[in-house]
Amino acid sequence: MEKKIRDALEIAQSKVEKLMAERAELDKEIERWKGVVDSLSLVSGGRKDELPADVNLGDHVGSALNLSFTDGVRTILQLMLPPMTAPQIRQRLEDLGFNFSKYKQRLVPLHNTLRRLVAQGEVEIVKEGRQTKYQWINQVRRALEQHSALGRKLSSRAPLETATQLHASPTDKKR
């Protein structure tokens, strides 16, 4: 009886480990797709219904253009060439009309957004002495990095596995 319980425990632990690995992969994929949605929403002028506009650029550009907080951070980083600290980004957002008064800790939403943009590969951290600064990664560089990462990944696999992966449809992939 004791052996059956140990065997069942090992099976259950193995299943939990497998599911957690799958969840980690899904979380990564979700973050990548969120970045795509955010980028396409910004480019297309589409608005996300679930996110209220936080930055009103109407007074600054002469039209009623509103951005989500994340898109506001993206815009600031895209427009500023030298890397910026979180307080510098916050100041630029305030200059655009974003009101941080609804937050007890004014840098918390900014740090959370920056962390997410770094995880999505849109922003990089630049260390300058003890200061942490953030810099936008342009789309050309991002595409080149993704291309070289894919090349490294495929070259490390066996030829049959690589060929199978290249010709597999999205529904053929493991979940």
Secondary structure, 3 states (H helix, E strand, C coil): CHHHHHHHHHHHHHHHHHHHHHHHHHHHHHHHHHHHHHHHHHHHCCCCCCCCCCEECHHHHCCCCEECHHHHHHHHHHHCCCCECHHHHHHHHHHHCCCHHHCCCCCHHHHHHHHHHHHCCCEEEEEECCEEEEEECCHHHHHHHHHHHHHHHHHCCCHHHHHHHHHCCHHHCCC
